Amino acid sequence: MNALRKHINKEDECDRVITDALSKGPKRIRIASREELKMEINKFKNVSLRLMEEIKRSGGKPPAFARGLEELETGLREETGKERTALDHLDT
């Protein structure tokens, strides 16, 4: 999917085509796909970015948790060098 997005280079058009393809057929209850979830995350990030710009324009200070919102969500994470296991949550 990401290769297709890079080749076409039109995020909104890709989102629309993917959503149309996934919504074909009879209505059914299903879990959102990874692509649909990424689209939702990016949509809400854009809303947050606009709110942050409004706060900055009005002279306020944006909250600390808003750092790093400029990056689009791809679903990829950096490797930490440590092998992840199912029991990692027990280390804390």
Order of alpha helices (4+ residues) and beta strands (2+ residues): alpha-alpha-alpha
